[in-house]
Amino acid sequence: MIYKILKLLFLFIVSVILMFMLSYIRAFDFRWHFIAAVIFGIALYYFARWKFRDFWLPLVIMLIPHLIPLTHAIIYSMPLDHFWIVFPGFIAVPLAVLIAHVLSHQSKAIKYAAYSVFGIFCLWIGFALIDQLIHLASFGSYSGLIEPVPITEISLTNEDGTLFEFSKTEQWYLLDFWHTRCGYCFKEFPKFQQVYEKSLDIENLEVFSVNFLLRNELPSEISQKIHDLDYGFDNLFYNGTREELYKHFRVSAFPSYLIVKNNQIVFLGSLANAEKFLNKGGIKL
């Protein structure tokens, strides 16, 4: 009896460790976290069936750590915008276990067909739906298209501290809001540089990065860092609080890409969606 309890305890501890490993993947990429969790769930089910004659109790013991985050999110009312991003990952393991169990008594032909369909479904969730959910949580929309927001206060500066003003003509502006502690912001810079280089041949489009200055940071240091990384785009700066940044530009996540026209914010979203928006507006990148 003691041996059986110790064995179940060992399974529980191993499952907790694997849960944290999956969480580590989630910290870098929600999409691959979902795919990895599905694969893990199917492997968990077949491991329990292979190793134990009465496999339900060990299976439930191994599932408990993966149900705790979902239960915690529901009980403590995680904000809905963030909940829907992590929800696919939360249910991936129990969902995969359920699918594996349903298919375990089917013929090989049905298994192959069902797993193929399930695989395609999981890829769609991982690389299409989750991207849309992330965009919704970060920017408040699936596409970036928003009701025009007038810019009522000049709050961006050049490196020398002079105020930057938007033209009230038909000029388009693409702005990349970022800060120095945002790793993903730096990851996006090569793509942003490509957009900047294309914009040099477009007369009515100007492209700027906008650095959200953190405590004790100087614009000259930020510009030098961008120069050292061999990026050519021009830098603007925002020196204020996050609350003020949201009030002025509706930016709450980094990086955020804004498109400004006629002194109004007409787009807030990802770089990929910003390019699509500009293309629809006649700016061919």
C-alpha positions as CSV (number, residue, x, y, z in Angstrom):
1,M,0.0,0.0,0.0
2,I,2.8,2.4,1.0
3,Y,4.7,1.5,-2.2
4,K,1.6,2.3,-4.3
5,I,1.1,5.7,-2.6
6,L,4.8,6.5,-3.1
7,K,4.5,5.5,-6.8
8,L,1.5,7.8,-7.3
9,L,3.3,10.6,-5.4
10,F,6.2,10.2,-7.8
11,L,3.9,10.4,-10.8
12,F,2.4,13.6,-9.4
13,I,5.8,15.2,-8.8
14,V,7.0,14.3,-12.3
15,S,3.8,15.7,-13.8
16,V,4.3,19.0,-11.8
17,I,7.8,19.2,-13.3
18,L,6.5,18.7,-16.8
19,M,3.7,21.3,-16.2
20,F,6.4,23.8,-15.4
21,M,8.3,22.8,-18.5
22,L,5.2,23.5,-20.5
23,S,4.7,26.8,-18.7
24,Y,8.3,27.7,-19.7
25,I,7.4,27.2,-23.3
26,R,4.2,29.3,-22.8
27,A,6.4,32.2,-21.5
28,F,8.1,32.3,-25.0
29,D,5.3,31.3,-27.3
30,F,1.6,30.6,-26.6
31,R,1.3,28.8,-30.0
32,W,4.0,26.2,-29.4
33,H,2.8,25.8,-25.9
34,F,-0.6,24.6,-27.1
35,I,0.9,22.2,-29.6
36,A,3.4,20.8,-27.0
37,A,0.5,20.4,-24.4
38,V,-1.6,18.4,-26.9
39,I,1.3,16.1,-27.7
40,F,2.0,15.7,-24.0
41,G,-1.7,14.9,-23.2
42,I,-1.8,12.1,-25.8
43,A,1.5,10.7,-24.6
44,L,0.3,10.9,-21.0
45,Y,-2.8,8.8,-21.7
46,Y,-0.9,6.1,-23.6
47,F,1.8,6.0,-20.9
48,A,-0.8,5.4,-18.2
49,R,-2.5,2.7,-20.2
50,W,0.9,1.0,-21.0
51,K,2.2,1.2,-17.5
52,F,-0.8,0.5,-15.3
53,R,-3.5,-2.2,-15.6
54,D,-6.0,0.1,-13.7
55,F,-4.8,3.3,-15.3
56,W,-7.5,5.8,-14.4
57,L,-6.2,6.7,-10.9
58,P,-2.6,7.3,-12.1
59,L,-3.9,9.2,-15.0
60,V,-6.1,11.5,-12.9
61,I,-3.1,12.0,-10.5
62,M,-0.9,13.1,-13.4
63,L,-3.7,15.3,-14.8
64,I,-4.3,17.3,-11.5
65,P,-1.3,19.6,-12.0
66,H,-2.5,20.6,-15.4
67,L,-6.0,21.3,-14.2
68,I,-4.9,23.6,-11.3
69,P,-4.0,26.6,-13.6
70,L,-7.4,26.5,-15.3
71,T,-9.2,26.2,-11.9
72,H,-7.1,29.0,-10.4
73,A,-7.9,31.3,-13.4
74,I,-11.7,30.6,-13.0
75,I,-11.8,31.0,-9.2
76,Y,-9.7,34.2,-9.1
77,S,-11.4,35.7,-12.2
78,M,-8.4,36.2,-14.5
79,P,-9.2,39.2,-16.8
80,L,-11.0,37.9,-19.8
81,D,-8.7,39.3,-22.4
82,H,-5.7,37.4,-20.9
83,F,-7.8,34.3,-20.0
84,W,-8.8,33.7,-23.7
85,I,-5.1,33.8,-24.7
86,V,-4.1,31.1,-22.2
87,F,-7.3,29.1,-22.3
88,P,-6.3,26.9,-25.2
89,G,-3.1,25.9,-23.4
90,F,-5.0,25.3,-20.2
91,I,-7.4,22.8,-21.8
92,A,-4.9,21.2,-24.2
93,V,-3.7,18.4,-21.9
94,P,-7.2,17.2,-20.7
95,L,-8.6,17.7,-24.2
96,A,-5.9,15.5,-25.7
97,V,-6.4,12.9,-23.0
98,L,-10.1,12.8,-23.7
99,I,-9.6,12.5,-27.5
100,A,-7.0,9.7,-27.0
101,H,-9.4,7.8,-24.8
102,V,-12.3,8.2,-27.2
103,L,-10.2,6.9,-30.1
104,S,-8.4,4.1,-28.1
105,H,-11.1,1.6,-29.0
106,Q,-11.5,2.6,-32.6
107,S,-10.1,0.8,-35.7
108,K,-6.7,1.9,-37.1
109,A,-8.3,3.6,-40.0
110,I,-10.6,5.7,-37.8
111,K,-7.7,6.5,-35.5
112,Y,-5.5,7.8,-38.4
113,A,-8.3,9.8,-39.9
114,A,-9.4,11.3,-36.5
115,Y,-5.9,12.1,-35.4
116,S,-5.2,13.8,-38.8
117,V,-8.3,16.0,-38.4
118,F,-7.5,16.7,-34.8
119,G,-3.9,17.6,-35.8
120,I,-5.1,20.1,-38.4
121,F,-7.5,21.5,-35.9
122,C,-4.7,21.9,-33.3
123,L,-2.5,23.6,-35.9
124,W,-5.3,26.0,-36.7
125,I,-5.8,26.9,-33.0
126,G,-2.0,27.2,-32.5
127,F,-1.1,29.3,-35.5
128,A,-4.3,31.2,-36.4
129,L,-6.8,31.5,-33.5
130,I,-4.2,32.1,-30.8
131,D,-2.6,34.9,-32.8
132,Q,-6.0,36.6,-33.2
133,L,-6.7,36.2,-29.4
134,I,-3.3,37.7,-28.6
135,H,-4.0,40.6,-31.0
136,L,-7.4,41.2,-29.3
137,A,-5.9,41.1,-25.8
138,S,-3.0,43.4,-26.7
139,F,-4.8,45.9,-28.9
140,G,-8.5,45.6,-28.4
141,S,-9.3,44.3,-31.9
142,Y,-8.6,41.3,-34.2
143,S,-7.4,43.4,-37.1
144,G,-6.1,46.7,-35.7
145,L,-8.8,48.8,-37.3
146,I,-10.2,51.2,-34.8
147,E,-12.4,54.3,-34.7
148,P,-10.2,57.3,-35.4
149,V,-8.8,58.8,-32.3
150,P,-7.7,62.5,-32.5
151,I,-4.3,63.4,-31.2
152,T,-5.1,66.3,-28.9
153,E,-1.7,66.8,-27.3
154,I,1.8,66.9,-28.7
155,S,3.7,64.5,-26.5
156,L,6.4,63.0,-28.7
157,T,9.9,64.5,-28.9
158,N,13.0,64.3,-31.1
159,E,16.3,63.3,-29.6
160,D,17.2,66.9,-28.9
161,G,14.0,67.4,-26.9
162,T,12.1,69.4,-29.5
163,L,8.4,68.5,-30.0
164,F,7.5,66.4,-33.0
165,E,4.4,67.5,-34.8
166,F,2.2,65.4,-37.2
167,S,1.3,67.0,-40.5
168,K,-2.4,67.6,-40.9
169,T,-2.2,66.8,-44.6
170,E,-2.7,63.4,-46.3
171,Q,0.7,62.2,-44.9
172,W,0.7,58.7,-43.3
173,Y,2.8,57.9,-40.3
174,L,3.7,54.4,-39.0
175,L,4.9,54.4,-35.4
176,D,6.5,51.5,-33.5
177,F,6.1,52.0,-29.7
178,W,8.7,50.0,-27.8
179,H,11.0,50.1,-24.7
180,T,14.4,48.7,-23.9
181,R,13.2,45.9,-21.6
182,C,10.9,44.4,-24.3
183,G,12.7,41.5,-25.8
184,Y,10.1,40.9,-28.5
185,C,10.4,44.6,-29.5
186,F,14.0,43.9,-30.5
187,K,13.0,40.7,-32.2
188,E,10.6,42.7,-34.4
189,F,13.2,45.4,-35.4
190,P,14.6,43.6,-38.5
191,K,11.1,43.4,-39.9
192,F,10.5,47.1,-39.0
193,Q,13.8,48.0,-40.6
194,Q,12.6,46.4,-43.9
195,V,9.4,48.4,-43.7
196,Y,11.4,51.5,-43.1
197,E,13.6,50.9,-46.1
198,K,10.6,50.4,-48.3
199,S,9.1,53.6,-47.0
200,L,12.0,55.6,-48.3
201,D,10.5,55.3,-51.8
202,I,7.1,56.3,-50.7
203,E,6.6,60.0,-50.6
204,N,3.5,60.2,-48.3
205,L,4.7,57.7,-45.7
206,E,7.0,58.3,-42.8
207,V,8.2,55.6,-40.4
208,F,9.5,56.2,-36.9
209,S,10.2,54.1,-33.8
210,V,8.9,55.6,-30.6
211,N,10.8,54.7,-27.5
212,F,8.9,54.7,-24.2
213,L,11.7,56.1,-21.9
214,L,12.2,54.1,-18.7
215,R,13.6,55.6,-15.6
216,N,17.0,57.3,-15.9
217,E,17.2,56.6,-19.7
218,L,18.4,59.3,-22.1
219,P,17.3,59.7,-25.7
220,S,20.9,60.0,-26.9
221,E,21.7,56.6,-25.3
222,I,18.7,55.0,-27.0
223,S,19.6,56.5,-30.4
224,Q,23.2,55.2,-30.0
225,K,21.9,51.7,-29.2
226,I,19.8,51.7,-32.3
227,H,22.7,52.9,-34.3
228,D,25.0,50.2,-32.9
229,L,22.5,47.6,-34.0
230,D,22.8,49.0,-37.6
231,Y,19.1,50.1,-37.8
232,G,18.5,53.2,-39.9
233,F,15.0,54.2,-38.8
234,D,14.6,57.5,-37.0
235,N,13.7,57.6,-33.3
236,L,11.1,59.6,-31.4
237,F,10.6,59.5,-27.7
238,Y,7.8,59.5,-25.1
239,N,8.6,60.5,-21.6
240,G,5.7,59.9,-19.3
241,T,3.8,57.3,-17.4
242,R,2.0,54.2,-18.9
243,E,-1.3,55.8,-18.0
244,E,-0.4,58.9,-19.9
245,L,0.8,56.8,-22.8
246,Y,-2.6,55.0,-23.0
247,K,-4.4,58.3,-22.6
248,H,-2.5,59.9,-25.5
249,F,-2.0,57.0,-27.9
250,R,-4.1,54.0,-26.6
251,V,-0.9,52.0,-26.2
252,S,-1.0,49.4,-23.4
253,A,1.3,46.7,-24.8
254,F,4.7,46.6,-26.5
255,P,5.5,46.6,-29.3
256,S,2.5,48.4,-30.6
257,Y,2.2,49.8,-34.1
258,L,0.2,52.9,-34.8
259,I,-0.8,54.5,-38.0
260,V,-1.6,58.2,-37.9
261,K,-3.3,60.2,-40.7
262,N,-4.8,63.7,-40.6
263,N,-3.6,64.0,-36.9
264,Q,-5.7,61.0,-36.0
265,I,-4.8,57.4,-34.9
266,V,-6.5,55.2,-37.4
267,F,-4.8,51.9,-36.6
268,L,-3.5,50.1,-33.5
269,G,-2.1,46.6,-33.8
270,S,0.7,44.3,-35.0
271,L,3.2,45.1,-37.7
272,A,1.8,42.5,-40.1
273,N,-1.7,43.9,-39.8
274,A,-0.3,47.5,-40.1
275,E,1.3,46.6,-43.5
276,K,-2.1,45.1,-44.6
277,F,-3.9,48.2,-43.5
278,L,-1.5,50.5,-45.4
279,N,-1.8,48.3,-48.5
280,K,-5.5,48.7,-48.4
281,G,-5.1,52.4,-48.0
282,G,-3.0,52.6,-51.2
283,I,0.4,52.5,-49.6
284,K,2.1,49.6,-51.3
285,L,4.9,48.2,-49.2
